[in-house]
Amino acid sequence: MTNTYTQLDPPSRVLLGPGPSDVPPRILTALASPTVGHLDPTYLQIMDETRQLLRDTFKTKNELTLAVSGTGSAGMEACFANLVEPGDHVITCVNGVFGTRMTDVAQRYGAITHPLEIDWGQTYDPRQIADTLKQNPQTKILAIVHAETSTGAHQPLEEISRIVHDAGALLLVDAVTSLGGLDLRVDDWQIDAVYSGTQKCLSCPPGLAPVSFSPAALAVMDARTTKVQSWYLDMSMLRNYWGEQRVYHHTAPVNMTYALREALLLIHEETLDARFARHHLNHTALRAGLEAIDLQYIPQNSLTTLNAVHTPANIDEADIRKQLLNQFNIEIGAGLGPFKGKAWRIGLMGASSTQSNVTLLLAALEKLLDRSGATHAAADVYNAA
Ligand SMILES: *Cc1c(COP(=O)(O)O)cnc(C)c1O
């Protein structure tokens, strides 16, 4: 080992994978602003504004809405850690990587889990949920992924929410790949606990996990007879840190809060509806382009933020991804689980969801796969819009 190190010089990639997504310059500038103390009056104001912007983005009035220190998975842990007491029964909906992870996390906090498994890529029929709740009447929480990034499945939640509440359980939702990209209505859909991450449709660097808890979830936490197993993620203390009392718990990642606030301000300026429409248009154009060169979507793919397509037969899919990166500076994702080596996952999340990115990727794929017609098909969609 020598003691010489390279200069920090990461390339400016076009991030079209399953996250992180492209970070707008305004957010990077916010990140590089002077660090202040985490109890500095300026920072307290920034925390308050961030909470309000988060509520607007989640479409909720929930008082307990804040950003957990850590990535999306920390948000997942925060939800289970605070709502589960050892021996509680939890139904986890497992149709991809993240439903699988929720089961693991719930078990680690002492839950008795009842995984409801369906084929990867499928979405749930509310009747399946109703049947499972009937078979497990003692269920305290039903946990489900809104946007399954491993397959592209987009799960409708409204009817499921009604069924879960009729059964007397709480609804816990993974909104990591939907918040800021897809319609998500925490209050209208009566979601009791929801978590997300900063690096998907919010287009912020990874590092914070927005969470929100309904009054019903709060009541369940307040009625706990055991301590939350994680000190770091204990909402009874985090509430007092993010609330008016400002009781020191841990030092919030000050500059990441600047970045998240800026990302949420960008959404506020664009408006959620315009943002959802943008995601829809770019997805439609990409889809037309990919299908024009015979790349088939995984049948149930219904997300506008994540496009999962089968890789063509007789090609080295990893080599194509490598060439996309090396020749075109574009990152896309590989398949996971049953789709390993068999699918590409193309994210069009947040700032990455643009016409120029769609056109660039399609042109690159035309060249690497020696096919034509993709950019043309996408242009037709844009011209018609
Ligand atoms: C990315 C992702 C996660 C995990 O988030 P990390 O930021 O990687 O910890 C959880 N759920 C879904 C649906 C995701 O896409």
The ligand as an ORCA input file, in Angstrom:
! r2SCAN-3c Opt
* xyz 0 1
  C     -34.706      1.315     -2.415
  C     -35.877      0.725     -1.718
  C     -35.848      0.411     -0.357
  C     -34.623      0.522      0.487
  O     -34.116      1.796      0.537
  P     -32.558      2.041      0.819
  O     -32.491      3.539      0.668
  O     -31.790      1.299     -0.201
  O     -32.283      1.608      2.196
  C     -37.007     -0.067      0.233
  N     -38.131     -0.256     -0.487
  C     -38.192      0.017     -1.808
  C     -39.468     -0.215     -2.560
  C     -37.059      0.509     -2.464
  O     -37.113      0.771     -3.776
*
